[in-house]
Amino acid sequence: MTTITNIVRRYAARVVAIILILALYGLARLPELSYAERARLAAGFSFVQSPLPELAGQSSRSVRPVHPSLERISAWVSSVGASVALNDIEGRAA
């Protein structure tokens, strides 16, 4: 009987820790919305497609020229710049 008691004592803390981790994982999961709930939340939004203004005499570019040391991340720099420009067009404050 003492061997079983020693085994239980040795692994009791590990078993309790595993049970606690599994219980906390169950509580920490993100909630999932049903399709009806998603549709109800999305009903308050509407989007309208509108063309972006273009400057006369300027060709459009997808990747802007950057300093040679930033050439490897030029697409990222261009996308951040484009998002700032869109925010400015919409007239939103940062």
Legacy VTK file of the C-alpha trace (Angstrom):
# vtk DataFile Version 3.0
C-alpha trace
ASCII
DATASET POLYDATA
POINTS 94 float
0.000 0.000 0.000
2.835 2.396 0.689
4.120 2.105 -2.888
0.764 3.187 -4.304
0.597 6.048 -1.801
4.109 7.159 -2.779
3.197 7.094 -6.481
0.030 9.123 -5.872
1.933 11.690 -3.822
4.667 11.933 -6.433
2.324 12.607 -9.364
-0.527 14.417 -7.569
0.883 17.890 -8.229
1.354 17.114 -11.931
-2.168 15.715 -12.275
-3.663 18.733 -10.509
-1.624 21.082 -12.723
-2.803 19.319 -15.899
-6.439 19.449 -14.762
-6.075 23.143 -13.919
-4.510 23.906 -17.305
-7.292 22.093 -19.160
-9.975 23.890 -17.127
-8.404 27.292 -17.786
-8.064 26.490 -21.489
-11.778 25.740 -21.637
-12.556 29.084 -20.035
-10.084 31.090 -22.130
-11.297 30.091 -25.593
-12.727 32.822 -27.803
-16.508 32.872 -28.080
-17.989 31.791 -31.384
-20.883 33.668 -32.962
-23.682 31.948 -34.810
-24.420 32.878 -38.428
-27.592 34.734 -37.360
-25.673 36.768 -34.774
-22.995 37.660 -37.328
-25.659 38.733 -39.834
-27.362 40.886 -37.194
-24.068 42.617 -36.305
-23.110 43.150 -39.976
-26.517 44.671 -40.834
-25.458 47.987 -39.268
-22.670 48.469 -41.823
-22.881 49.354 -45.489
-20.094 50.066 -47.911
-20.141 52.013 -51.153
-17.516 51.566 -53.827
-16.035 54.834 -55.033
-13.053 55.540 -57.267
-9.933 57.017 -55.739
-8.925 60.450 -56.999
-6.006 60.514 -59.412
-3.663 63.378 -60.167
-3.633 64.537 -63.785
-0.439 63.707 -65.630
0.793 61.218 -63.015
1.066 57.498 -63.640
-0.037 55.131 -60.914
2.588 53.088 -59.069
2.118 50.070 -56.860
5.552 50.187 -55.203
7.109 53.556 -54.428
10.822 54.255 -54.784
12.570 54.054 -51.415
16.079 54.497 -50.062
18.363 51.674 -51.294
18.814 50.345 -47.751
15.025 49.809 -47.531
14.663 48.154 -50.935
13.944 44.723 -49.453
10.884 46.080 -47.600
9.767 48.564 -50.279
6.368 46.868 -50.732
5.662 47.146 -47.011
6.733 50.809 -46.940
4.469 51.496 -49.922
1.484 49.783 -48.306
1.903 51.779 -45.094
2.154 54.978 -47.106
-0.960 54.067 -49.080
-2.924 53.436 -45.894
-1.880 56.820 -44.523
-2.926 58.467 -47.804
-6.342 56.737 -47.698
-6.818 57.878 -44.130
-6.003 61.428 -45.228
-8.457 61.231 -48.163
-11.239 60.149 -45.803
-10.439 63.091 -43.520
-10.155 61.043 -40.371
-8.048 62.137 -37.442
-5.377 59.699 -36.328
LINES 1 95
94 0 1 2 3 4 5 6 7 8 9 10 11 12 13 14 15 16 17 18 19 20 21 22 23 24 25 26 27 28 29 30 31 32 33 34 35 36 37 38 39 40 41 42 43 44 45 46 47 48 49 50 51 52 53 54 55 56 57 58 59 60 61 62 63 64 65 66 67 68 69 70 71 72 73 74 75 76 77 78 79 80 81 82 83 84 85 86 87 88 89 90 91 92 93
